[in-house]
Amino acid sequence: MGGSLWAQPVQTTGAQSDKPLLSWARAAILIDQATGRVLYQYNADQAFVPASLAKLMTLHIVLRMLDERQIRRTDVVYLSSNAWADHQVPGSTVMHLEPGQIVTVEELMKGAAVASGNDAANALAEYAAGSIHLFVQWMNDEARFMGYTRMHFTDPAGAEEGNLVTAREFADFCRRYIMLHPDALEELHSVREFEYPLAQNMPDGRLPRDPVKKQYNANNLVWWGVGVDGLKTGRLDDENFTAAITARQGSMRVIAVLLGVAGLTLPEGMMKRAQDTLALLSYGFRSYTTVSLDTPTLPPVRIWKGTRKDVPVVPASPIQLTARPDEMAGLTYSMLSRSPLVAPVYRGQAVGELVYSSPTGEVVRIPLLATANVDRAGVARRVWDTVALGLSGFLEDALAAVHGALDTFHPTAVVSAESQDQLQRRTP
């Protein structure tokens, strides 16, 4: 498995955290796709079962293997008894896999994403890893590699109670899933229906006696015309209806994760889950706007012990931020650099951050990248800069002590070891 896409930690500043927005979910979060900013949260760090949301991790691993050409969409998958529909946990959603069927990786991906088939998820896992047990190890290894400490899986389909996620971690995972697999929303998650099995899937070329042709997306919100184009819904039991939903309106895309919705019946649970999901989406689109800003003029970053004294920087990505109208009215930005930054420095290396803030707190931060290589300087320059660094550190410590004695020192105002590395400006 290759490396996972790096993403900024989710920001929590300004996020509403009261429950009144929700009626049923025991945990929920709403984040902005572009920046990862949290727009709403409730019990976001409490672990619940994900149910079929676990299939997103299964699909993530399969999509990575497709990208790396370890497997192909046209590969025909042998179906062991672990993947037969009638061998799944009672009450499972299935794509109706049967012994001897001729089914491809691509069809199984649709079966897992659209029909939410537990049989399809198990078939993909066995084909990808050789065994379900090994694939589950891959799922947990990938979760750890991506930096998630609470996420844990016990099966590829989410059919067991031992699977656990938090709303915060899973929303961030969904954000990275969309970034890593941008075609998956159209290819899989927004597909409303597909047909299976067809004659080509049967060993003798004939349809089964009781054909199941139309299979409908278990995420019924893709039918409602509210901008929803993915990702998954789930249900483990009457106490645990779940959803990980993304929707787009104009330039803004949000992700909502809801866990622990209870319903006495399947229709009731689906209704309550949809009601809370729509409340979150409506709040996000009504209260926030995503805008693009021009890159401000940024000073070069100071380099120590290098062949040059500074290096120009550029933002790692276009500057987008999601904010409320009142935040936009008082927006400022700060440039923070690593200090001391000692050569060698390489082109593309993260050497600082561009932070946009409102009067109520931080809105977004964007990494700043060096635009050139800076090699280590000769011995004389390195010795000189070592002395200069020592003196600057001594003077800074002495100044801090004086401010502390006068009770005027404010730690939150110190953002860099070098005051010239902070640039405060009001946005145009």
Secondary structure, DSSP 8 states (H G I E B T S, - for coil): ------------TT-B--GGG-SS-SEEEEEETTT--EEEEESTTSEE--GGGHHHHHHHHHHHHHHTTSS-TT-EE---GGG-GGGS-TT-------TT--EEHHHHHHHHHTS--HHHHHHHHHHHHSSHHHHHHHHHHHHHHTT-SS-B-SSTTS-STT-BEEHHHHHHHHHHHHHH-TTHIIIIIT--EEE-S-GGGSTTSS--SS---EEE-S-GGGGTTSSEEEEEEEESSTT-EEEEEEEEETTEEEEEEEEEE--SSHHHHHHHHHHHHHHHHHHHHHH-EEEEE-------EE-BSBSSSEE-EEESS-EEEEE-HHHHHT-EEEEEE-SS-BS-B-TT-EEEEEEEEETTEEEEEEEEEESS-B-B--HHHHHHHHHHHHHHHHHHHHHHHHHHHTT---GGG--SSSGGG-EEEE--
